Amino acid sequence: MRSSGAPIYRSNLGNVDATRRSPGSLGAIPVSADPLWYALRDAVFGREFGVEEKLLLGNPVLTSLRDGLGETVLHFLAVENDGDGVSWLHAQGFDLDTKNDFGTPVVFEVAQLGYKELILWFLAQGVNIEARNRSGQNVIEALREYDKPDMCAFLLEHAPDLAFNTDAKLPPI
């Protein structure tokens, strides 16, 4: 574990089958991916910037390569609250408006997990905060569904235009 309490991710590049556990999950979710996806994730997570740059220079497809959940490395690291890694990847051309295979924008997951500092960074970088998930919900509607009134209020405070683009039939926060 890192000093922040976040787990250190290591991969065996000879075996690309891995699992990921999330807090409150019922078990591990298989997240198979190309070995290069793991190599980049590990390099960014370990702050091996020379390795990261070489990987990206030799493999520009890495900016859109996805794991078994359809997450880019940026999406994965955002869910792990790795703001430094997300920032570095964004500077290398990774898309902040990425969605996973379930149609969930990364900013929805960051908000649902309560990562306020990372949400503010995403907003400052111009993330499409009005994005919709596969169900047609915006981030406020999704947060209400997951019973996250504190994050709804936080987002509405920092992105007030969201209030005008939210389904009026929903109960107030």
RODOLUM-601654 format. One record per residue (C-alpha): residue in three letters; x negated, y negated, z. Coordinates in nm, 2 decimals. Layout:
N
+---------+--------+--------+--------+
: residuo :      u :      v :      w :
+---------+--------+--------+--------+
:     ALA :      X :      Y :      Z :
...
+---------+--------+--------+--------+
***
This chain:
173
+---------+--------+--------+--------+
: residuo :      u :      v :      w :
+---------+--------+--------+--------+
:     MET :   0.00 :   0.00 :   0.00 :
:     ARG :  -0.10 :  -0.36 :  -0.06 :
:     SER :  -0.12 :  -0.61 :   0.22 :
:     SER :   0.23 :  -0.73 :   0.11 :
:     GLY :   0.37 :  -0.39 :   0.18 :
:     ALA :   0.43 :  -0.32 :  -0.19 :
:     PRO :   0.32 :   0.02 :  -0.30 :
:     ILE :   0.01 :   0.05 :  -0.53 :
:     TYR :   0.11 :   0.22 :  -0.85 :
:     ARG :  -0.14 :   0.46 :  -1.00 :
:     SER :  -0.09 :   0.68 :  -1.30 :
:     ASN :  -0.26 :   0.98 :  -1.43 :
:     LEU :  -0.28 :   0.89 :  -1.79 :
:     GLY :  -0.30 :   1.26 :  -1.88 :
:     ASN :   0.05 :   1.31 :  -1.74 :
:     VAL :   0.30 :   1.04 :  -1.83 :
:     ASP :   0.59 :   1.19 :  -1.64 :
:     ALA :   0.63 :   0.98 :  -1.33 :
:     THR :   0.91 :   0.88 :  -1.09 :
:     ARG :   1.01 :   0.56 :  -0.92 :
:     ARG :   1.20 :   0.53 :  -0.60 :
:     SER :   1.40 :   0.22 :  -0.52 :
:     PRO :   1.52 :   0.12 :  -0.17 :
:     GLY :   1.85 :   0.29 :  -0.10 :
:     SER :   1.82 :   0.52 :  -0.40 :
:     LEU :   1.95 :   0.88 :  -0.39 :
:     GLY :   1.63 :   1.00 :  -0.53 :
:     ALA :   1.36 :   0.95 :  -0.78 :
:     ILE :   1.44 :   0.83 :  -1.13 :
:     PRO :   1.22 :   0.97 :  -1.41 :
:     VAL :   1.04 :   0.68 :  -1.59 :
:     SER :   0.84 :   0.85 :  -1.87 :
:     ALA :   0.65 :   0.61 :  -2.09 :
:     ASP :   0.36 :   0.58 :  -2.33 :
:     PRO :   0.03 :   0.61 :  -2.15 :
:     LEU :  -0.06 :   0.25 :  -2.26 :
:     TRP :   0.25 :   0.12 :  -2.07 :
:     TYR :   0.11 :   0.28 :  -1.75 :
:     ALA :  -0.25 :   0.16 :  -1.83 :
:     LEU :  -0.12 :  -0.20 :  -1.86 :
:     ARG :   0.10 :  -0.18 :  -1.56 :
:     ASP :  -0.18 :  -0.05 :  -1.35 :
:     ALA :  -0.43 :  -0.31 :  -1.48 :
:     VAL :  -0.19 :  -0.60 :  -1.41 :
:     PHE :  -0.09 :  -0.46 :  -1.07 :
:     GLY :  -0.46 :  -0.41 :  -0.98 :
:     ARG :  -0.56 :  -0.76 :  -1.12 :
:     GLU :  -0.81 :  -0.60 :  -1.36 :
:     PHE :  -0.78 :  -0.90 :  -1.60 :
:     GLY :  -1.06 :  -0.78 :  -1.83 :
:     VAL :  -0.89 :  -0.45 :  -1.88 :
:     GLU :  -0.55 :  -0.62 :  -1.93 :
:     GLU :  -0.69 :  -0.85 :  -2.20 :
:     LYS :  -0.86 :  -0.57 :  -2.39 :
:     LEU :  -0.54 :  -0.36 :  -2.38 :
:     LEU :  -0.33 :  -0.64 :  -2.51 :
:     LEU :  -0.58 :  -0.74 :  -2.78 :
:     GLY :  -0.61 :  -0.39 :  -2.91 :
:     ASN :  -0.24 :  -0.31 :  -2.87 :
:     PRO :  -0.01 :  -0.61 :  -2.93 :
:     VAL :   0.29 :  -0.38 :  -2.93 :
:     LEU :   0.25 :  -0.36 :  -2.55 :
:     THR :   0.45 :  -0.68 :  -2.51 :
:     SER :   0.76 :  -0.49 :  -2.61 :
:     LEU :   0.67 :  -0.13 :  -2.51 :
:     ARG :   0.92 :   0.02 :  -2.26 :
:     ASP :   0.92 :   0.29 :  -1.99 :
:     GLY :   1.19 :   0.55 :  -1.95 :
:     LEU :   1.44 :   0.29 :  -1.81 :
:     GLY :   1.38 :   0.06 :  -2.10 :
:     GLU :   1.18 :  -0.18 :  -1.89 :
:     THR :   0.88 :  -0.37 :  -2.02 :
:     VAL :   0.58 :  -0.40 :  -1.79 :
:     LEU :   0.70 :  -0.75 :  -1.71 :
:     HIS :   1.04 :  -0.63 :  -1.61 :
:     PHE :   0.89 :  -0.35 :  -1.40 :
:     LEU :   0.66 :  -0.59 :  -1.21 :
:     ALA :   0.94 :  -0.84 :  -1.16 :
:     VAL :   1.15 :  -0.57 :  -0.99 :
:     GLU :   0.85 :  -0.51 :  -0.77 :
:     ASN :   0.83 :  -0.88 :  -0.69 :
:     ASP :   0.48 :  -0.92 :  -0.84 :
:     GLY :   0.51 :  -1.29 :  -0.93 :
:     ASP :   0.14 :  -1.32 :  -1.02 :
:     GLY :   0.16 :  -1.03 :  -1.26 :
:     VAL :   0.48 :  -1.15 :  -1.42 :
:     SER :   0.33 :  -1.50 :  -1.46 :
:     TRP :   0.02 :  -1.36 :  -1.63 :
:     LEU :   0.22 :  -1.13 :  -1.86 :
:     HIS :   0.45 :  -1.43 :  -1.96 :
:     ALA :   0.14 :  -1.63 :  -2.04 :
:     GLN :   0.03 :  -1.34 :  -2.27 :
:     GLY :   0.36 :  -1.36 :  -2.46 :
:     PHE :   0.59 :  -1.12 :  -2.27 :
:     ASP :   0.96 :  -1.22 :  -2.29 :
:     LEU :   1.13 :  -1.34 :  -1.97 :
:     ASP :   1.47 :  -1.27 :  -2.12 :
:     THR :   1.40 :  -0.90 :  -2.15 :
:     LYS :   1.68 :  -0.64 :  -2.06 :
:     ASN :   1.64 :  -0.28 :  -1.97 :
:     ASP :   1.82 :   0.01 :  -2.15 :
:     PHE :   2.12 :  -0.05 :  -1.92 :
:     GLY :   2.16 :  -0.40 :  -2.07 :
:     THR :   2.06 :  -0.57 :  -1.74 :
:     PRO :   1.85 :  -0.88 :  -1.78 :
:     VAL :   1.54 :  -0.89 :  -1.56 :
:     VAL :   1.66 :  -1.21 :  -1.39 :
:     PHE :   1.97 :  -1.02 :  -1.27 :
:     GLU :   1.76 :  -0.76 :  -1.09 :
:     VAL :   1.53 :  -1.02 :  -0.94 :
:     ALA :   1.84 :  -1.21 :  -0.81 :
:     GLN :   2.00 :  -0.89 :  -0.68 :
:     LEU :   1.69 :  -0.80 :  -0.49 :
:     GLY :   1.68 :  -1.15 :  -0.33 :
:     TYR :   1.34 :  -1.26 :  -0.47 :
:     LYS :   1.41 :  -1.64 :  -0.43 :
:     GLU :   1.06 :  -1.76 :  -0.51 :
:     LEU :   1.04 :  -1.54 :  -0.82 :
:     ILE :   1.39 :  -1.67 :  -0.93 :
:     LEU :   1.27 :  -2.03 :  -0.89 :
:     TRP :   0.97 :  -1.94 :  -1.11 :
:     PHE :   1.19 :  -1.78 :  -1.37 :
:     LEU :   1.41 :  -2.09 :  -1.38 :
:     ALA :   1.11 :  -2.33 :  -1.41 :
:     GLN :   0.99 :  -2.12 :  -1.71 :
:     GLY :   1.32 :  -2.16 :  -1.88 :
:     VAL :   1.47 :  -1.81 :  -1.85 :
:     ASN :   1.81 :  -1.78 :  -2.00 :
:     ILE :   2.00 :  -1.79 :  -1.67 :
:     GLU :   2.33 :  -1.77 :  -1.86 :
:     ALA :   2.24 :  -1.43 :  -2.01 :
:     ARG :   2.51 :  -1.16 :  -1.99 :
:     ASN :   2.47 :  -0.80 :  -1.90 :
:     ARG :   2.62 :  -0.51 :  -2.10 :
:     SER :   2.95 :  -0.56 :  -1.91 :
:     GLY :   2.97 :  -0.92 :  -2.02 :
:     GLN :   2.89 :  -1.06 :  -1.67 :
:     ASN :   2.66 :  -1.35 :  -1.60 :
:     VAL :   2.43 :  -1.33 :  -1.31 :
:     ILE :   2.67 :  -1.49 :  -1.06 :
:     GLU :   2.95 :  -1.25 :  -1.16 :
:     ALA :   2.70 :  -0.95 :  -1.12 :
:     LEU :   2.59 :  -1.08 :  -0.78 :
:     ARG :   2.94 :  -1.10 :  -0.66 :
:     GLU :   3.01 :  -0.75 :  -0.77 :
:     TYR :   2.71 :  -0.64 :  -0.56 :
:     ASP :   2.83 :  -0.85 :  -0.27 :
:     LYS :   2.53 :  -1.09 :  -0.27 :
:     PRO :   2.70 :  -1.42 :  -0.16 :
:     ASP :   2.37 :  -1.57 :  -0.03 :
:     MET :   2.20 :  -1.53 :  -0.37 :
:     CYS :   2.51 :  -1.66 :  -0.55 :
:     ALA :   2.49 :  -1.98 :  -0.34 :
:     PHE :   2.11 :  -2.00 :  -0.39 :
:     LEU :   2.14 :  -1.97 :  -0.77 :
:     LEU :   2.43 :  -2.22 :  -0.79 :
:     GLU :   2.22 :  -2.46 :  -0.59 :
:     HIS :   1.93 :  -2.43 :  -0.83 :
:     ALA :   2.12 :  -2.37 :  -1.15 :
:     PRO :   2.45 :  -2.56 :  -1.10 :
:     ASP :   2.56 :  -2.51 :  -1.47 :
:     LEU :   2.62 :  -2.15 :  -1.39 :
:     ALA :   2.94 :  -2.25 :  -1.20 :
:     PHE :   3.09 :  -2.37 :  -1.53 :
:     ASN :   3.02 :  -2.05 :  -1.71 :
:     THR :   3.15 :  -1.81 :  -1.45 :
:     ASP :   3.49 :  -1.62 :  -1.48 :
:     ALA :   3.73 :  -1.84 :  -1.28 :
:     LYS :   3.93 :  -1.53 :  -1.18 :
:     LEU :   3.66 :  -1.41 :  -0.94 :
:     PRO :   3.70 :  -1.49 :  -0.57 :
:     PRO :   3.49 :  -1.78 :  -0.44 :
:     ILE :   3.15 :  -1.72 :  -0.29 :
+---------+--------+--------+--------+
***
